[in-house]
Amino acid sequence: MEEKRFAIVTGGNRGIGLEICRQLASNGVEVILSLRYQSRGEDVVRKLKDSGMSNVIFRQLDINDPSSITSLAEFVKTHFGKLDILVNNAVESGMIINEKEFVAGGGFLQVSDEKAHLLTNIIKEPYELGENCIKTNYYATKAVTELLIPLLQVSKSLRMVNVTSGYGHLFWFHNEKLIEELLDIDNLTEERIDEIIQWFLTDFKAGKLQESGWPLTVSAYKVSKAAINAYTRLMARKYETILVKCVHPGYVMTDMSFQTGTLTVEEGAKGPVMAALLPNNGPSGVYFHETQIASFSPMEYATFVKAFYEGK
């Protein structure tokens, strides 16, 4: 008889996160749907159970609150004794978006550094929101991961999926030395990632993004996801028994994109779910663009994306 598998999905109440929960549960996984708000989470799980999905439960989790993470870890240890799959999906955008103008312009498809001066009335990125974006998307995700690793190590099929974004790719950065440093995974450290983030925040606050070659649009979000991508590779190097991947689900129709995406949530969840269910001999420390492995190198990634969408 196959051993029961247990998964945690952060930010699982809507969009891609909810669909990841649904698809994992459909594959026989016992899923803990976690999010910050108790009443909202209980309502979502109640609706899932009413639809016949009995193997999803809710546990409150504020990934920015260490005591909340500890409480979840203790719950898993007490009730299940292990964790097989961790999907880090909770996210902050770091932006204020003028919905009407954003949708009229074609959503995130209009966003590029070349058009940064044209987007100032559509996308605003206050420093405080950018700082919180980095705190949540990178540091809080790390905190969740590191507290749950002991439970993952009990499993015989350890899987970690960091939901990233195409915006987190180094393709969007304009500093060649920084790109080389982030690609040099044999010498990169978590301490150096921290230094890079502080460098970004200093430039972001001082309005010096262009001088240092940072992304000019959706800046904090891109840096936070680039940091997660680098962290994914460090985790794969550090924990050889854990299959860890970062997955860009594609441009999905969610609340975050104001439904301007080109993929449904069902299509967007396919990549993270596939990565979570790969066999024990699957790859680790890799970047999935939807359901295909892509390169971390900006030049190779640009070529891959062009061929990928031409082939669709």
C-alpha positions as CSV (number, residue, x, y, z in Angstrom):
1,M,0.0,0.0,0.0
2,E,1.4,3.4,-1.0
3,E,2.3,5.6,1.9
4,K,0.2,8.7,2.4
5,R,1.8,12.0,1.3
6,F,1.3,15.3,3.1
7,A,1.7,18.7,1.5
8,I,1.6,22.4,2.7
9,V,0.7,25.1,0.2
10,T,1.2,28.7,1.4
11,G,-1.2,31.3,0.1
12,G,-3.7,28.7,-0.9
13,N,-7.0,30.5,-0.7
14,R,-7.3,31.7,-4.3
15,G,-5.9,31.7,-7.8
16,I,-2.9,29.5,-8.5
17,G,-2.5,28.5,-4.8
18,L,-6.0,27.2,-4.5
19,E,-5.8,25.3,-7.8
20,I,-2.4,23.8,-6.7
21,C,-4.2,22.5,-3.5
22,R,-7.1,21.2,-5.6
23,Q,-4.8,19.4,-8.1
24,L,-2.5,17.9,-5.4
25,A,-5.6,16.6,-3.6
26,S,-6.9,15.1,-6.8
27,N,-3.7,13.2,-6.9
28,G,-4.3,11.6,-3.5
29,V,-2.1,14.0,-1.5
30,E,-3.3,15.2,1.9
31,V,-3.1,19.0,1.6
32,I,-2.8,21.6,4.3
33,L,-4.1,24.8,2.7
34,S,-2.5,27.7,4.7
35,L,-3.1,31.5,4.7
36,R,-3.2,34.4,7.0
37,Y,-6.9,34.8,7.6
38,Q,-8.7,32.2,9.6
39,S,-12.3,32.8,8.5
40,R,-11.3,33.0,4.8
41,G,-9.3,29.8,5.0
42,E,-12.1,27.9,6.7
43,D,-14.6,29.1,4.2
44,V,-12.4,27.9,1.2
45,V,-11.9,24.5,2.7
46,R,-15.6,24.1,3.5
47,K,-16.4,24.8,-0.1
48,L,-13.7,22.2,-1.2
49,K,-15.2,19.6,1.1
50,D,-18.7,20.4,-0.2
51,S,-17.4,19.6,-3.7
52,G,-16.2,16.2,-2.5
53,M,-12.6,17.1,-1.8
54,S,-12.2,15.7,1.7
55,N,-8.4,15.5,1.8
56,V,-7.8,19.3,2.2
57,I,-7.6,20.9,5.6
58,F,-6.9,24.5,6.7
59,R,-4.3,25.8,9.1
60,Q,-3.7,29.5,9.7
61,L,-0.2,30.8,8.7
62,D,1.2,34.3,8.5
63,I,4.6,33.7,6.9
64,N,5.8,37.0,8.3
65,D,5.2,35.8,11.9
66,P,7.7,33.3,13.3
67,S,5.3,32.1,16.0
68,S,2.7,31.3,13.3
69,I,5.3,29.2,11.3
70,T,6.3,27.4,14.5
71,S,2.7,26.6,15.3
72,L,2.1,25.1,11.9
73,A,5.3,23.0,12.1
74,E,4.2,21.7,15.5
75,F,0.8,20.8,14.1
76,V,2.3,18.8,11.3
77,K,4.8,17.1,13.6
78,T,2.0,16.1,16.0
79,H,-0.6,15.0,13.5
80,F,1.4,13.6,10.6
81,G,5.0,13.2,11.8
82,K,6.4,14.3,8.5
83,L,6.0,16.6,5.5
84,D,6.4,15.3,1.9
85,I,5.7,18.4,-0.2
86,L,6.1,22.1,0.5
87,V,4.8,24.6,-2.0
88,N,5.9,28.2,-1.3
89,N,3.3,30.2,-3.1
90,A,2.4,33.2,-0.8
91,V,3.4,36.5,-2.3
92,E,3.2,40.3,-2.2
93,S,3.4,42.4,-5.4
94,G,5.0,45.5,-3.9
95,M,2.9,47.7,-6.2
96,I,-0.2,49.9,-6.4
97,I,-1.8,49.4,-9.8
98,N,-4.4,51.6,-11.6
99,E,-6.6,48.7,-12.6
100,K,-8.5,50.5,-15.4
101,E,-5.4,51.8,-17.1
102,F,-3.5,48.6,-16.5
103,V,-6.1,46.4,-18.1
104,A,-6.7,48.8,-21.0
105,G,-2.9,48.7,-21.8
106,G,-2.8,44.9,-21.9
107,G,-1.8,44.0,-18.4
108,F,1.8,43.0,-17.6
109,L,2.4,42.5,-21.3
110,Q,2.9,46.3,-21.5
111,V,5.5,46.4,-18.7
112,S,9.1,46.8,-19.8
113,D,12.0,49.0,-18.6
114,E,11.9,50.7,-22.0
115,K,8.4,51.9,-21.2
116,A,9.1,52.8,-17.5
117,H,8.5,56.5,-18.1
118,L,5.1,55.7,-19.6
119,L,3.9,53.6,-16.7
120,T,4.3,56.0,-13.8
121,N,0.5,56.7,-13.7
122,I,-0.3,53.0,-14.1
123,I,2.1,51.2,-11.6
124,K,3.4,52.9,-8.5
125,E,6.0,51.3,-6.4
126,P,6.4,53.0,-3.0
127,Y,9.5,52.1,-1.1
128,E,7.5,50.7,1.9
129,L,5.6,48.3,-0.3
130,G,8.8,47.3,-2.1
131,E,10.5,46.6,1.2
132,N,7.5,44.5,2.4
133,C,7.6,42.6,-0.9
134,I,11.2,41.6,-0.4
135,K,10.4,40.7,3.3
136,T,7.5,38.5,2.4
137,N,8.6,36.9,-0.9
138,Y,12.2,36.2,0.1
139,Y,12.8,36.4,3.8
140,A,9.5,35.0,5.0
141,T,9.6,32.2,2.4
142,K,13.0,31.3,3.7
143,A,11.8,31.3,7.3
144,V,8.9,28.9,6.5
145,T,11.3,26.6,4.5
146,E,13.9,26.4,7.2
147,L,11.5,25.6,10.0
148,L,9.8,22.9,8.0
149,I,13.0,21.2,6.7
150,P,13.3,18.8,9.6
151,L,9.8,17.5,8.8
152,L,10.7,17.2,5.1
153,Q,13.8,15.2,6.0
154,V,11.6,12.5,7.6
155,S,9.9,11.9,4.3
156,K,11.0,9.3,1.7
157,S,10.0,11.6,-1.1
158,L,11.0,15.2,-0.2
159,R,9.7,17.9,-2.6
160,M,10.0,21.6,-2.4
161,V,8.5,24.0,-5.0
162,N,9.1,27.7,-4.9
163,V,6.5,29.4,-7.1
164,T,8.5,32.1,-8.9
165,S,7.8,34.3,-11.9
166,G,9.3,35.0,-15.3
167,Y,9.8,38.5,-13.8
168,G,12.3,37.0,-11.4
169,H,14.6,35.9,-14.2
170,L,18.0,37.6,-14.6
171,F,16.9,38.5,-18.1
172,W,15.4,41.6,-16.5
173,F,18.6,42.8,-14.9
174,H,21.1,45.2,-16.5
175,N,24.2,44.7,-14.4
176,E,26.4,42.1,-16.0
177,K,28.7,41.6,-13.0
178,L,25.6,41.1,-10.7
179,I,24.2,38.6,-13.2
180,E,27.5,36.7,-13.3
181,E,27.6,36.6,-9.5
182,L,24.0,35.3,-9.1
183,L,24.7,32.7,-11.7
184,D,27.9,31.5,-10.0
185,I,26.1,29.1,-7.7
186,D,29.3,27.4,-6.6
187,N,30.5,30.6,-4.9
188,L,27.2,32.3,-4.1
189,T,26.1,32.4,-0.4
190,E,22.9,33.4,1.4
191,E,25.0,36.1,3.1
192,R,25.8,37.5,-0.3
193,I,22.2,37.4,-1.4
194,D,21.4,39.4,1.7
195,E,24.0,42.0,0.8
196,I,22.7,42.2,-2.8
197,I,19.1,42.8,-1.4
198,Q,20.3,45.6,0.9
199,W,22.2,47.1,-2.0
200,F,19.0,47.1,-4.0
201,L,16.9,48.6,-1.2
202,T,19.4,51.4,-0.7
203,D,19.3,52.2,-4.4
204,F,15.6,51.8,-4.6
205,K,15.1,54.3,-1.7
206,A,17.6,56.7,-3.2
207,G,16.0,56.5,-6.7
208,K,19.2,55.1,-8.2
209,L,17.9,51.9,-9.9
210,Q,19.1,52.8,-13.4
211,E,22.7,53.7,-12.3
212,S,23.2,50.2,-10.7
213,G,21.4,48.2,-13.5
214,W,18.4,47.1,-11.5
215,P,15.0,46.5,-13.1
216,L,13.2,49.8,-13.5
217,T,9.7,48.3,-13.5
218,V,8.1,45.9,-11.0
219,S,11.5,46.3,-9.4
220,A,11.2,44.9,-5.8
221,Y,9.1,42.0,-7.1
222,K,11.7,41.1,-9.7
223,V,14.5,41.3,-7.1
224,S,12.5,39.2,-4.6
225,K,11.9,36.4,-7.1
226,A,15.5,36.5,-8.4
227,A,16.6,36.0,-4.8
228,I,14.2,33.1,-4.5
229,N,15.6,31.5,-7.7
230,A,19.1,31.8,-6.3
231,Y,18.0,30.4,-2.9
232,T,16.4,27.4,-4.7
233,R,19.7,26.5,-6.2
234,L,21.6,26.9,-2.9
235,M,19.0,24.7,-1.2
236,A,19.5,22.0,-3.9
237,R,23.3,22.2,-3.3
238,K,22.9,22.1,0.5
239,Y,20.2,19.3,0.8
240,E,20.9,16.6,-1.8
241,T,17.9,14.5,-0.6
242,I,15.4,17.3,-1.2
243,L,14.2,17.8,-4.7
244,V,13.8,21.6,-4.9
245,K,12.7,23.6,-7.9
246,C,11.5,27.1,-8.8
247,V,8.5,27.2,-11.1
248,H,7.2,30.0,-13.2
249,P,3.5,29.1,-13.8
250,G,3.1,31.4,-16.8
251,Y,1.0,34.5,-17.2
252,V,-2.1,33.4,-15.5
253,M,-5.6,35.0,-15.2
254,T,-5.6,35.8,-11.4
255,D,-6.6,38.7,-9.2
256,M,-2.9,39.8,-9.2
257,S,-3.0,40.2,-13.0
258,F,-6.5,41.6,-12.9
259,Q,-7.5,38.6,-15.1
260,T,-5.3,39.8,-17.9
261,G,-3.3,36.6,-18.1
262,T,-3.2,34.2,-21.1
263,L,-3.5,31.0,-19.0
264,T,-6.3,29.7,-16.8
265,V,-5.5,28.9,-13.2
266,E,-5.9,25.2,-14.1
267,E,-3.1,25.6,-16.7
268,G,-1.0,27.8,-14.4
269,A,-1.1,25.2,-11.6
270,K,0.2,22.4,-13.8
271,G,3.8,23.3,-13.6
272,P,4.0,23.6,-9.7
273,V,2.0,20.4,-9.3
274,M,4.1,18.5,-11.8
275,A,7.3,19.6,-10.0
276,A,5.8,18.6,-6.7
277,L,5.0,15.1,-8.0
278,L,8.1,14.3,-9.9
279,P,9.7,10.9,-9.2
280,N,12.6,10.5,-6.8
281,N,15.1,10.5,-9.7
282,G,13.8,13.9,-10.9
283,P,15.9,17.0,-11.2
284,S,16.7,19.4,-8.4
285,G,17.9,23.0,-8.4
286,V,16.2,23.7,-11.7
287,Y,13.9,26.4,-13.2
288,F,10.7,25.4,-14.8
289,H,9.0,27.7,-17.2
290,E,5.4,26.3,-16.9
291,T,6.2,22.6,-17.4
292,Q,9.5,22.7,-19.1
293,I,13.0,23.2,-17.7
294,A,14.6,26.4,-18.8
295,S,18.0,28.0,-18.3
296,F,19.0,30.5,-15.6
297,S,21.1,32.3,-18.2
298,P,19.4,35.4,-19.6
299,M,20.5,34.9,-23.2
300,E,19.6,31.2,-23.2
301,Y,16.3,32.0,-21.4
302,A,15.3,34.6,-24.1
303,T,16.0,32.0,-26.8
304,F,14.0,29.4,-24.9
305,V,11.0,31.6,-24.3
306,K,10.9,32.7,-28.0
307,A,10.9,29.0,-29.1
308,F,8.5,28.0,-26.4
309,Y,5.7,30.4,-27.4
310,E,6.3,30.0,-31.1
311,G,5.7,26.3,-30.6
312,K,2.4,26.8,-28.8
